C-alpha cells in the first residue's frame, strides 16, 4: 500500500507584512481579501488604469478599504520612485507581483503597454527587492508561455522558447529576470503560471465575462475556431488558496544555490470552449446567439496544466468544477449588475 506523505509546507504566518501589486485587479483583490480576513497587514499597489472598467477596480478596492489592516498606494510599477517609496515605507516581508498589462489580443495593438508594465515595472520590483531584502517574491507568469506546443499536459520542465504573443514573451522574460536576480542577489523567487482564471469580480476583458455582457444585451457572442478550443479554466478561489500555501515557503536552494522555482496553477482538466459556454448559459439562465469565427493570431488551441509539483510541494490541487465556479460567477454578476 502506497503511503501518503503530507507536504511539509509552512502555513501562512499572519504576522508577515505582504505587498500585493495589482491589488485592485482580479487575482490581487481576491488574494488581498483572503489575507486581510486572516488578519495580516497588506499594502496594495495599483495604477488603476483604464484597460477595463475602472469602477470595477474601485469597487474591489472599496471592499479592501473596509479592513483597518489594509493600506493602498496608487502608483505605477514603471515609476521607479513610486515602487521604491512603497518598499521603503512598508518594508514588506513578502511581495506578490500581480500587476501587469494583461491580455493576449490587446498586445497585438498596444505592444508598448506590455513593455512598460511587464518588463520595466517588474525590473523595478526586482531592484526594490534587492535594496530592501524580502523573504519571498512571488510573481505572476502565465500559461501563455507554453505557446502552441502539442505535448500535454504542459509541464514546467517543458521548453518554453516559442511565445506566440508579446504578452507571453514578457511573461517568459519575467521568469528569466527573476531567476537572474535570485541567482545574483539571493532573492527567493517563485513564478506562478496561471491558467485561464475566472470567477466573481473577474476581468471584463475575459471571454466568459464578455459572453455574459453580450447575452444580457442580446448581442451575438463571438466564438473563435468554432468553439473547438480547450482551456484549463481555473476558479479564482483555487488560485488564491494555492498562493496562500506558497507565501511562507520560498524555494529551497537547488544544487547551484539558487532559490527559484516556477509552478503551474491550473485545474488540470481542460474544458472545451463550447461546453464552458453551455454551462455559462445554464448558470445565467440565458441562451446566447453565436457567431463563429476562425482562430485569432496569438491564440493557442489548448491549455492543460500539469500540477503535480504543486500537489507534491504544497499538498494542494485546484478542484472547483466549472459548474460550481460559473454558478458563483453568475450569482455575483446578477447581484453586482442588479439584473
JOHU-V214885 format. One record per pair of residues at least 24 apart in sequence whose C-alpha atoms are under 10 Angstrom apart, sorted by sequence separation. I is the first residue (numbers start at 1). GAP is how many residues later the second one is. D is the distance in whole Angstrom. If there is no record, write none. Layout:
# JOHU-V214885
i: (I/I)
gap: (GAP/GAP)
d: (D/D)
This chain:
# JOHU-V214885
i: (14/15/16/17/18/19/20/21/22/23/24/25/97/98/144/145/242/13/14/15/16/17/18/19/20/21/22/23/24/42/97/142/143/144/145/240/12/13/14/15/16/17/18/19/20/21/22/41/42/43/44/45/46/47/48/49/142/145/146/239/13/14/33/37/41/42/43/44/45/46/47/48/49/141/144/145/238/239/12/29/33/36/39/41/42/43/44/45/46/47/48/97/142/143/144/145/238/239/25/32/39/40/41/42/43/44/45/46/47/96/141/142/143/238/273/24/26/30/33/34/36/37/39/40/41/42/43/44/45/46/47/95/141/142/145/272/25/26/29/33/36/39/44/45/46/47/140/141/234/235/271/24/25/28/29/32/33/36/37/45/139/141/234/235/270/271/24/25/36/141/232/233/234/270/271/23/24/26/29/30/33/35/36/95/140/141/197/199/202/232/233/234/269/270/22/24/25/29/35/94/139/140/196/197/198/199/200/201/231/232/233/234/268/269/270/24/25/93/139/195/196/197/198/199/200/231/232/233/234/268/269/23/24/33/45/78/79/92/156/195/196/197/198/199/200/231/232/233/266/267/268/269/23/24/32/45/78/79/83/87/91/194/195/196/197/198/199/231/232/233/266/267/268/24/77/78/93/94/95/139/194/195/196/197/198/230/231/232/233/266/267/268/24/76/77/78/80/84/88/92/93/94/95/96/97/98/99/100/102/104/138/194/195/196/197/230/231/232/233/264/265/266/267/268/283/23/45/76/77/78/79/80/83/84/87/91/92/93/94/95/96/97/98/99/100/103/137/197/198/229/230/231/232/264/265/266/282/283/44/77/78/79/82/83/86/87/91/92/93/94/95/96/97/98/197/229/230/231/263/264/265/280/283/284/43/77/78/80/81/84/85/88/91/92/93/94/95/96/97/98/229/230/233/263/264/265/279/280/283/284/43/77/78/80/83/84/87/88/92/93/94/95/96/97/195/228/229/230/263/264/265/266/279/282/283/76/77/78/79/80/83/84/87/137/194/227/228/229/230/231/263/264/265/279/280/281/282/283/284/285/77/78/87/227/228/230/263/264/276/279/280/283/284/43/77/78/80/81/84/87/146/192/226/227/228/262/263/275/276/279/280/283/284/24/42/43/77/80/84/122/126/145/225/226/227/262/279/282/283/23/41/43/118/122/141/142/143/144/224/227/268/269/277/280/281/284/23/24/42/51/119/137/138/139/140/141/142/143/144/192/223/227/267/268/269/276/280/284/21/41/51/115/118/119/122/123/126/130/135/136/137/138/139/140/141/142/143/144/192/223/265/266/267/268/271/19/20/21/42/43/44/45/46/47/49/51/114/115/118/119/122/126/129/130/133/134/135/136/137/138/139/140/141/142/143/144/265/266/267/269/19/42/45/46/114/117/118/125/133/134/135/136/137/138/139/140/141/142/143/265/266/267/269/21/22/45/46/111/112/113/114/115/119/120/123/126/127/130/131/133/134/135/136/137/138/139/140/141/142/223/267/21/22/51/111/114/115/118/119/122/123/126/130/133/134/267/21/110/111/114/118/122/126/129/130/190/221/108/114/130/190/107/108/119/123/129/106/107/108/126/129/190/104/105/106/107/190/104/105/106/107/126/188/189/190/21/103/104/105/188/189/251/103/104/126/187/188/227/32/103/104/187/188/226/246/249/31/102/103/188/208/212/226/227/245/249/101/102/207/211/215/222/226/227/229/19/31/100/186/221/222/223/224/225/226/227/228/246/19/28/197/208/212/216/218/220/221/222/223/224/225/226/227/242/245/246/28/29/101/189/190/191/192/193/194/195/196/197/208/211/212/215/218/219/220/221/222/223/224/225/226/231/242/245/28/100/188/189/190/191/192/193/194/195/196/197/207/211/215/216/218/219/220/221/222/223/224/225/229/230/231/232/233/244/245/19/27/28/100/186/187/188/189/190/191/192/193/194/195/196/209/215/216/218/219/220/221/222/223/224/225/229/230/231/232/233/234/243/245/18/19/20/26/27/186/187/188/189/190/191/192/193/194/195/208/212/215/216/219/220/222/223/224/229/230/231/232/233/242/17/18/19/23/25/26/183/185/186/187/188/189/190/191/192/193/194/195/215/228/229/230/231/232/242/17/18/19/20/21/22/23/24/25/183/184/186/192/212/214/215/225/228/229/230/231/242/17/18/19/20/21/22/23/24/25/182/183/195/214/215/224/241/242/16/17/18/19/20/21/22/23/182/183/212/225/241/242/16/17/18/19/20/21/22/181/182/183/211/241/15/16/17/18/19/20/21/22/180/182/238/239/240/20/21/22/179/181/182/211/238/239/179/180/238/179/237/238/178/179/236/237/238/178/179/235/237/234/235/236/175/234/235/175/234/235/175/233/234/235/233/234/237/143/233/235/236/235/234/235/233/96/235/94/95/96/97/98/235/96/106/105/102/103/102/103/21/138/156/157/156/157/156/196/138/155/156/195/196/138/155/195/136/137/154/195/136/194/135/136/138/193/27/135/136/137/135/136/154/135/136/153/18/153/153/212/18/19/20/21/208/212/16/20/209/213/141/143/208/209/212/138/140/141/142/143/212/136/137/138/139/141/142/143/199/216/136/138/198/209/200/199/200/198/199/200/202/198/199/200/201/199/200/168/199/200/202/167/198/199/200/201/202/165/166/200/201/164/165/199/200/164/165/199/163/164/165/201/164/200/60/59/57/56/57/56/57/56/96/56/154/153/154/155/156/53/148/152/153/154/155/156/52/53/96/147/148/149/150/152/153/154/155/156/52/53/95/147/148/149/150/152/153/154/155/156/51/52/94/147/148/149/150/151/152/153/154/155/156/51/93/94/144/146/147/148/149/152/153/155/93/144/147/148/94/144/146/147/146/146/144/143/143/143/30/27/30/26/27/30/26/27/29/30/26/29/26/27/26/27/25/26/27/25/26/25/26/108/108/105/107/105/104/105/104/105/104/34/31/35/30/31/34/30/33/34/31/32/27/30/31/35/26/27/30/31/34/29/30/27/28/31/27/31/18/12/13/16/12/16/11/12/11/12/13/14/10/11/12/13/9/10/11/12/9/10/11/12/9/10/11/9/10/9/10/8/9/56/7/11/7/8/9/10/6/7/8/9/6/7/8/9/5/6/7/8/6/7/6/7/5/6)
gap: (24/24/24/24/24/24/24/24/24/24/24/24/24/24/24/24/24/25/25/25/25/25/25/25/25/25/25/25/25/25/25/25/25/25/25/25/26/26/26/26/26/26/26/26/26/26/26/26/26/26/26/26/26/26/26/26/26/26/26/26/27/27/27/27/27/27/27/27/27/27/27/27/27/27/27/27/27/27/28/28/28/28/28/28/28/28/28/28/28/28/28/28/28/28/28/28/28/28/29/29/29/29/29/29/29/29/29/29/29/29/29/29/29/29/29/30/30/30/30/30/30/30/30/30/30/30/30/30/30/30/30/30/30/30/30/30/31/31/31/31/31/31/31/31/31/31/31/31/31/31/31/32/32/32/32/32/32/32/32/32/32/32/32/32/32/32/33/33/33/33/33/33/33/33/33/34/34/34/34/34/34/34/34/34/34/34/34/34/34/34/34/34/34/34/35/35/35/35/35/35/35/35/35/35/35/35/35/35/35/35/35/35/35/35/35/36/36/36/36/36/36/36/36/36/36/36/36/36/36/36/36/37/37/37/37/37/37/37/37/37/37/37/37/37/37/37/37/37/37/37/37/37/38/38/38/38/38/38/38/38/38/38/38/38/38/38/38/38/38/38/38/38/38/39/39/39/39/39/39/39/39/39/39/39/39/39/39/39/39/39/39/39/40/40/40/40/40/40/40/40/40/40/40/40/40/40/40/40/40/40/40/40/40/40/40/40/40/40/40/40/40/40/40/40/40/41/41/41/41/41/41/41/41/41/41/41/41/41/41/41/41/41/41/41/41/41/41/41/41/41/41/41/41/41/41/41/41/41/42/42/42/42/42/42/42/42/42/42/42/42/42/42/42/42/42/42/42/42/42/42/42/42/42/42/43/43/43/43/43/43/43/43/43/43/43/43/43/43/43/43/43/43/43/43/43/43/43/43/43/43/44/44/44/44/44/44/44/44/44/44/44/44/44/44/44/44/44/44/44/44/44/44/44/44/44/45/45/45/45/45/45/45/45/45/45/45/45/45/45/45/45/45/45/45/45/45/45/45/45/45/46/46/46/46/46/46/46/46/46/46/46/46/46/47/47/47/47/47/47/47/47/47/47/47/47/47/47/47/47/47/47/47/47/48/48/48/48/48/48/48/48/48/48/48/48/48/48/48/48/49/49/49/49/49/49/49/49/49/49/49/49/49/49/49/49/49/50/50/50/50/50/50/50/50/50/50/50/50/50/50/50/50/50/50/50/50/50/50/51/51/51/51/51/51/51/51/51/51/51/51/51/51/51/51/51/51/51/51/51/51/51/51/51/51/51/52/52/52/52/52/52/52/52/52/52/52/52/52/52/52/52/52/52/52/52/52/52/52/52/52/52/52/52/52/52/52/52/52/52/52/53/53/53/53/53/53/53/53/53/53/53/53/53/53/53/53/53/53/53/53/53/53/53/54/54/54/54/54/54/54/54/54/54/54/54/54/54/54/54/54/54/54/54/54/54/54/54/54/54/54/54/55/55/55/55/55/55/55/55/55/55/55/55/55/55/55/56/56/56/56/56/56/56/56/56/56/56/57/57/57/57/58/58/58/58/58/59/59/59/59/59/59/60/60/60/60/60/61/61/61/61/61/61/61/61/62/62/62/62/62/62/62/63/63/63/63/63/63/64/64/64/64/64/64/64/64/65/65/65/65/65/65/65/65/65/65/66/66/66/66/66/66/66/66/66/67/67/67/67/67/67/67/67/67/67/67/67/67/68/68/68/68/68/68/68/68/68/68/68/68/68/68/68/68/68/68/69/69/69/69/69/69/69/69/69/69/69/69/69/69/69/69/69/69/69/69/69/69/69/69/69/69/69/69/70/70/70/70/70/70/70/70/70/70/70/70/70/70/70/70/70/70/70/70/70/70/70/70/70/70/70/70/70/70/70/71/71/71/71/71/71/71/71/71/71/71/71/71/71/71/71/71/71/71/71/71/71/71/71/71/71/71/71/71/71/71/71/71/71/72/72/72/72/72/72/72/72/72/72/72/72/72/72/72/72/72/72/72/72/72/72/72/72/72/72/72/72/72/72/73/73/73/73/73/73/73/73/73/73/73/73/73/73/73/73/73/73/73/73/73/73/73/73/73/74/74/74/74/74/74/74/74/74/74/74/74/74/74/74/74/74/74/74/74/74/74/75/75/75/75/75/75/75/75/75/75/75/75/75/75/75/75/75/76/76/76/76/76/76/76/76/76/76/76/76/76/76/77/77/77/77/77/77/77/77/77/77/77/77/78/78/78/78/78/78/78/78/78/78/78/78/78/79/79/79/79/79/79/79/79/79/80/80/80/81/81/81/82/82/82/82/82/83/83/83/83/84/84/84/85/85/85/86/86/86/87/87/87/87/88/88/88/89/89/89/89/90/91/91/92/93/93/94/94/94/94/94/94/95/99/100/101/102/103/103/104/105/105/105/106/106/107/107/108/108/108/108/108/109/109/109/110/110/110/110/111/111/112/112/112/112/113/113/113/113/114/114/114/115/115/115/116/116/117/117/118/118/118/118/118/118/119/119/120/120/121/121/121/121/121/122/122/122/122/122/122/123/123/123/123/123/123/123/123/123/124/124/124/124/125/126/126/127/127/127/127/128/128/128/128/129/129/130/130/130/130/131/131/131/131/131/131/132/132/132/132/133/133/133/133/134/134/134/135/135/135/135/136/136/141/142/144/145/145/146/146/147/147/148/148/149/149/149/149/150/150/150/150/150/150/150/151/151/151/151/151/151/151/151/151/151/151/151/152/152/152/152/152/152/152/152/152/152/152/152/153/153/153/153/153/153/153/153/153/153/153/153/153/154/154/154/154/154/154/154/154/154/154/154/155/155/155/155/156/156/156/156/157/158/159/160/161/162/169/170/170/171/171/171/172/172/172/172/173/173/174/174/175/175/176/176/176/177/177/178/178/189/190/191/191/192/193/193/194/194/195/203/205/205/206/206/206/207/207/207/208/208/209/209/209/209/210/210/210/210/210/211/211/212/212/212/213/213/229/231/231/231/232/232/233/233/234/234/234/234/235/235/235/235/236/236/236/236/237/237/237/237/238/238/238/239/239/240/240/241/241/280/303/303/304/304/304/304/305/305/305/305/306/306/306/306/307/307/307/307/308/308/309/309/310/310)
d: (7/8/7/5/5/5/5/5/5/9/7/10/10/10/5/7/10/10/6/6/7/6/6/6/6/6/8/9/10/10/8/9/8/9/9/10/9/10/5/7/9/8/9/7/9/9/8/9/10/9/7/9/8/8/7/10/7/7/9/7/8/8/9/10/9/6/6/6/6/7/5/8/9/9/8/6/9/8/9/9/10/8/9/5/5/5/5/5/5/5/9/8/10/9/9/10/9/9/10/10/10/7/6/7/6/6/6/6/5/10/9/6/10/8/10/9/10/9/8/10/10/8/7/9/8/8/8/8/6/7/8/9/5/8/10/9/9/8/6/6/7/10/10/8/8/10/8/7/8/9/9/9/6/10/7/7/10/9/9/8/10/9/5/8/8/9/5/10/7/7/10/7/5/7/9/9/7/8/9/9/9/10/7/8/9/7/10/10/9/6/6/9/9/6/10/9/8/8/10/10/8/9/7/9/7/9/9/10/10/6/9/9/9/7/8/6/9/10/9/8/6/6/6/6/8/9/6/8/9/6/8/9/6/9/9/9/9/9/9/6/5/5/5/6/10/10/6/7/9/8/5/9/8/9/9/9/6/10/9/9/10/10/6/6/6/6/8/8/4/7/7/7/6/10/8/6/9/10/7/9/10/6/8/6/9/9/5/6/10/5/9/7/9/10/6/9/9/8/9/8/8/6/8/8/8/9/9/8/10/8/10/8/10/9/9/6/5/9/10/10/7/8/8/9/8/9/8/8/9/9/9/8/7/8/7/7/9/5/6/6/6/6/6/8/10/10/9/9/10/9/5/7/10/6/8/7/9/9/9/10/6/7/10/7/9/8/9/7/5/5/5/5/5/5/8/8/4/7/10/7/6/9/10/9/8/8/4/9/9/9/9/9/8/9/7/6/6/6/6/9/6/6/9/9/6/10/7/8/7/8/10/4/8/6/9/6/9/7/10/9/8/8/8/10/9/7/6/9/8/9/10/10/6/9/5/8/7/8/8/9/7/9/7/10/8/7/6/8/10/9/9/8/7/10/10/10/9/9/9/9/9/7/9/5/7/9/7/7/7/10/6/8/6/7/7/9/9/10/9/10/10/10/9/5/10/9/7/10/9/7/8/6/8/10/9/10/7/9/9/10/10/8/10/8/9/10/9/9/8/9/10/8/8/10/10/9/9/8/9/10/8/10/10/9/9/9/10/10/9/8/10/7/9/8/9/6/7/5/9/10/8/9/8/8/9/9/8/8/10/9/9/9/10/6/10/8/8/8/10/7/6/6/6/6/5/4/6/8/8/8/10/8/5/8/9/10/10/9/10/10/10/9/9/9/9/10/8/9/6/8/7/7/9/9/9/10/8/5/5/5/5/5/5/5/5/9/8/7/6/9/10/10/10/7/7/9/7/10/9/7/7/6/6/6/6/6/6/7/8/8/9/8/10/10/10/8/10/10/10/10/10/10/7/10/8/10/8/10/10/7/8/9/8/9/7/9/7/10/9/10/9/10/9/9/7/10/7/9/7/8/9/7/7/10/10/10/8/10/8/7/7/9/9/9/9/9/10/7/10/7/9/7/7/9/10/7/10/6/9/10/10/9/9/8/10/6/7/6/10/9/9/9/9/7/7/10/10/8/9/6/7/10/10/6/10/9/6/10/10/7/8/10/8/10/9/9/9/7/9/9/10/10/9/8/10/9/8/10/10/8/8/10/5/9/9/9/10/10/10/7/9/7/9/7/6/9/9/9/8/8/10/8/8/9/9/6/6/6/6/6/6/7/9/8/9/7/9/10/10/9/8/8/9/7/9/8/10/8/8/9/8/9/9/8/4/5/5/5/5/5/8/9/10/6/6/10/8/6/6/6/6/6/6/6/8/9/10/9/10/8/7/7/5/6/6/6/5/5/10/9/8/8/9/10/9/8/7/8/9/9/9/5/5/5/4/5/5/5/5/9/10/7/9/7/9/6/8/7/8/5/8/8/6/6/6/9/10/10/8/9/9/10/9/9/7/7/6/7/6/6/6/6/6/8/8/8/7/9/10/10/10/9/7/5/5/5/5/10/8/8/9/6/9/8/10/9/10/7/8/9/9/8/9/7/8/10/9/5/8/6/6/7/7/9/8/6/8/9/8/9/9/10/7/8/9/9/10/9/8/8/10/9/9/8/10/7/5/6/6/6/6/7/7/9/9/9/5/10/9/10/9/8/8/8/5/5/5/5/5/5/8/6/7/9/9/9/8/6/6/6/6/6/5/4/10/6/8/8/9/9/7/9/7/8/7/5/7/9/6/9/10/10/8/9/10/8/10/10/10/8/7/8/9/5/6/9/7/8/8/10/10/7/10/10/8/9/7/8/9/9/8/6/9/7/8/8/9/9/8/9/8/9/9/7/9/9/6/9/9/9/10/10/10/10/9/10/10/9/10/10/10/10/8/9/8/9/8/9/9/7/10/7/8/9/9/7/7/10/8/8/8/9/9/8/7/7/9/9/7/9/9/10/8/8/8/9/6/10/7/9/8/10/9/9/10/10/10/10/9/9/8/10/10/9/9/9/8/10/10/8/10/10/9/8/9/10/10/10/10/9/9/9/9/10/9/10/10/9/9/9/6/9/8/7/10/8/8/9/7/8/7/5/9/5/8/10/9/8/9/8/8/9/8/9/6/8/8/5/9/7/5/8/9/9/8/10/9/8/9/7/9/9/7/10/9/10/9/9/9/10/10/7/9/9/9/9/9/8/6/7/8/8/8/9/9/8/9/9/8/5/5/5/9/7/9/9/8/5/9/8/6/5/6/8/10/10/7/7/6/7/9/10/10/8/5/9/9/9/9/10/8/9/9/9/8/9/8/9/9/10/9/9/9/10/8/10/9/8/10/8/7/9/8/10/8/9/9/9/9/9/10/9/10/9/10/9/9/6/8/9/5/9/8/6/8/10/9/8/8/9/8/9/7/7/8/8/9/9/10/8/9/8/8/10/9/9/9/7/9/5/8/8/9/7/8/9/10/10/8/9/8/7/8/9/10/10/9/6/9/8/7/6/8/9/10/8/8/6/7/7/8/8/6/8/9/7/9/10/6/8/8/6/6/10/10/10/10/10/10/8/9/7/9/10/6/7/6/8/5/7/8/9/9/5/8/8/5/6/9/9/10)
